[in-house]
C-alpha cells in the first residue's frame, strides 16, 4: 500500500511556532482557493473525508499536517488568491506559508494544484516565483481535467509545460481529476518515489 493511503491527521498549525517537530520527509500541497486541493488529497489517499475544504473559501489560515507512518508526512497549505481576503489576512498567510517553505528542512517536494481550465493564473505564477529558491522538485497537477475535451487536455498540458520551461520553472506536469480518477495513480506513484528517497535535499539560495 502507498504511504499516502496510510495518511492520518496529525495537527494544525496557525503559526510557524505551532509546526510539529521535524521528523522524516514532508510533501507539501498548495493551490489557489477552490482549485480542488482537498479533493486531490482525498483521492490520492483513497479516502473520502481525510482533508476538508473550508466552508468560507479563502479563510483557512492553517497548515494541516498528516502523518504517513514511517514514510513521512504531508502538509496541506492554505489556499491562496481568494479575492475578498483582507490585506492583513494575506500578510498572515505570507508569514505562515513563507515560513514553512523556506524554513522546513524536511520538505522534499511540493505538489501544486492548478485548474486545468485556467492554469498559470497570476497567483499561480506568484507562488511558483516564491517557490523558485526552494530546492525541491515540483509536481503540477492540472485539476478538473475531466471538464476539458481530449484535444483541450493535450493542448493545455503541452502549453503549461512549455510556459514553465520558458520561465525556468521546469516542473513535472500532469492532468488530474479527482472525479474521474485520471492521473491519480500516476501522481501517487511519483509521490511514493519522492518519499522513498527519504533524504531531504539541501536548500538553495
matplotlib code that plots the C-alpha trace (Angstrom):
import matplotlib.pyplot as plt

x = [0.0, 1.2, 2.3, -0.2, -3.0, -2.0, -2.4, -4.0, -4.5, -1.7, -2.2, -3.0, -0.6, -1.7, 1.9, 5.5, 5.8, 3.0, 4.7, 5.3, 8.9, 10.6, 10.6, 11.1, 10.4, 7.4, 5.4, 3.5, 0.3, -0.5, -3.0, -5.4, -8.6, -11.3, -8.9, -9.8, -6.8, -8.7, -10.4, -7.0, -5.5, -8.6, -8.3, -4.6, -5.2, -8.2, -10.2, -13.4, -13.0, -9.3, -8.9, -11.7, -12.4, -13.2, -16.9, -15.7, -13.2, -10.0, -10.4, -8.4, -5.2, -3.7, -1.4, -2.8, -0.2, -0.9, 1.2, 2.3, 3.7, 7.4, 7.3, 7.0, 4.3, 2.0, 1.4, -1.7, -1.0, -3.9, -5.3, -4.1, -5.5, -9.1, -10.1, -12.1, -9.4, -8.3, -4.7, -4.0, -5.1, -3.0, 0.0, -0.6, -0.6, 2.6, 4.3, 2.9, 3.5, 6.8, 8.0, 7.1, 8.6, 11.9, 12.4, 11.3, 14.4, 12.4, 10.5, 11.3, 8.6, 5.7, 2.5, 0.8, -2.8, -3.9, -7.3, -6.8, -9.3, -7.3, -3.7, -0.9, -3.0, -1.2, -1.5, -0.1, 2.9, 3.4, 3.5, 6.0, 8.2, 8.0, 9.0, 11.9, 14.7, 13.3, 15.4, 12.8, 11.0, 7.6, 4.6, 1.9, -1.5, -3.9, -7.1, -10.6, -9.2, -12.4, -14.0, -11.9, -12.2, -9.4, -7.9, -8.2, -6.4, -3.5, -3.2, -3.3, -0.8, 1.7, 1.2, 1.7, 4.9, 6.2, 5.3, 7.0, 10.1, 10.3, 10.1, 12.9, 10.4, 10.5, 8.2, 6.6, 3.2, 0.2, -3.5, -5.6, -9.2, -10.5, -13.8, -12.8, -9.6, -7.5, -3.8, -4.4, -2.3, 0.4, 0.6, 0.6, 3.5, 5.5, 5.0, 5.8, 9.1, 10.0, 9.2, 11.2, 14.3, 14.0, 16.8, 15.7, 17.9, 19.9, 18.0, 19.0, 19.6]
y = [0.0, 3.5, 5.6, 8.3, 5.9, 5.5, 9.2, 10.3, 13.8, 14.9, 18.5, 22.0, 25.0, 28.6, 29.9, 28.8, 28.2, 25.7, 23.5, 19.9, 18.9, 17.8, 14.0, 12.4, 13.7, 16.0, 16.7, 20.0, 20.5, 24.0, 25.7, 28.5, 28.6, 26.4, 24.6, 21.2, 20.6, 18.8, 16.6, 15.8, 14.8, 12.6, 10.9, 10.2, 8.9, 6.9, 8.4, 10.4, 12.8, 13.0, 16.6, 19.1, 22.3, 25.4, 26.5, 30.0, 29.8, 31.7, 31.9, 28.9, 30.2, 26.9, 24.3, 20.8, 18.1, 14.4, 11.5, 8.9, 6.5, 5.7, 7.2, 10.8, 13.5, 15.5, 19.3, 20.8, 24.6, 27.1, 28.2, 31.4, 34.0, 34.5, 38.0, 39.1, 38.3, 41.3, 42.5, 41.7, 38.1, 37.8, 39.1, 36.4, 33.7, 35.1, 34.7, 31.2, 29.7, 31.5, 30.3, 26.8, 26.7, 28.4, 27.0, 23.4, 21.3, 18.1, 19.4, 17.1, 18.1, 20.4, 19.4, 22.5, 22.2, 24.4, 24.4, 22.8, 25.3, 28.3, 27.2, 29.6, 32.4, 35.4, 33.9, 30.6, 32.3, 34.3, 31.2, 29.5, 32.5, 32.3, 28.7, 29.3, 29.4, 26.3, 23.4, 20.7, 19.1, 20.3, 18.3, 20.4, 18.7, 20.2, 19.5, 19.2, 17.8, 15.9, 19.3, 19.5, 17.6, 15.3, 17.8, 20.6, 18.4, 17.7, 21.4, 22.6, 20.0, 21.0, 24.7, 24.6, 22.5, 24.9, 28.0, 26.6, 25.7, 29.2, 30.7, 28.4, 26.9, 23.4, 21.1, 17.7, 18.4, 16.0, 16.0, 15.2, 14.6, 13.7, 12.9, 10.6, 9.3, 10.4, 10.8, 9.7, 6.5, 8.3, 11.1, 8.7, 6.7, 9.9, 11.0, 7.5, 7.7, 11.0, 9.6, 6.5, 8.8, 9.7, 12.2, 15.9, 17.9, 20.9, 24.2, 26.5, 30.3]
z = [0.0, -0.8, 2.2, 1.0, 1.6, 5.2, 5.9, 9.2, 10.6, 12.9, 13.8, 12.5, 12.7, 12.6, 13.0, 12.5, 16.2, 16.0, 13.5, 14.7, 15.2, 12.0, 11.7, 8.3, 4.8, 4.1, 1.0, 0.7, -1.2, -2.4, -4.7, -5.3, -3.3, -4.8, -7.1, -5.6, -3.4, -0.6, -3.2, -4.7, -1.3, -0.6, -4.0, -3.6, -0.1, -1.4, 1.4, 1.3, 4.2, 5.1, 4.0, 4.3, 2.4, 4.4, 4.4, 3.7, 0.7, 1.3, 5.1, 6.2, 7.8, 9.0, 7.7, 8.3, 8.9, 8.1, 9.3, 6.8, 9.3, 8.9, 5.4, 6.5, 6.5, 4.3, 4.8, 3.4, 2.9, 3.0, -0.4, -1.9, -4.3, -2.9, -4.0, -0.9, 1.6, 3.6, 3.3, 6.9, 6.4, 3.2, 5.2, 7.8, 5.1, 3.7, 7.0, 7.6, 4.1, 3.6, 6.9, 6.0, 2.5, 3.4, 6.9, 6.7, 6.3, 5.9, 2.8, -0.1, -2.7, -3.5, -5.2, -6.9, -8.0, -10.9, -12.6, -16.0, -17.5, -16.2, -15.5, -14.6, -13.2, -11.8, -8.3, -9.6, -11.1, -8.0, -5.9, -8.3, -8.1, -4.3, -4.6, -7.0, -4.4, -2.6, -3.9, -4.1, -7.0, -8.1, -9.3, -11.0, -11.1, -13.7, -11.7, -13.0, -16.3, -16.9, -17.7, -20.9, -24.1, -25.1, -27.5, -24.9, -22.3, -24.6, -25.6, -22.0, -20.8, -23.6, -23.1, -19.3, -19.6, -22.2, -20.2, -17.1, -19.1, -20.6, -17.2, -15.9, -13.5, -15.0, -13.1, -13.6, -15.0, -15.5, -16.0, -12.9, -11.9, -8.5, -10.1, -12.9, -11.3, -14.2, -13.1, -9.5, -9.7, -11.7, -9.2, -6.2, -7.7, -8.2, -4.5, -3.3, -5.2, -3.5, -0.1, -0.8, -1.2, 2.5, 2.4, 2.1, -0.3, 0.8, 0.5, -2.3, -2.1]

ax = plt.figure().add_subplot(projection="3d")
ax.plot(x, y, z, "-o")
ax.set_aspect("equal")
plt.show()
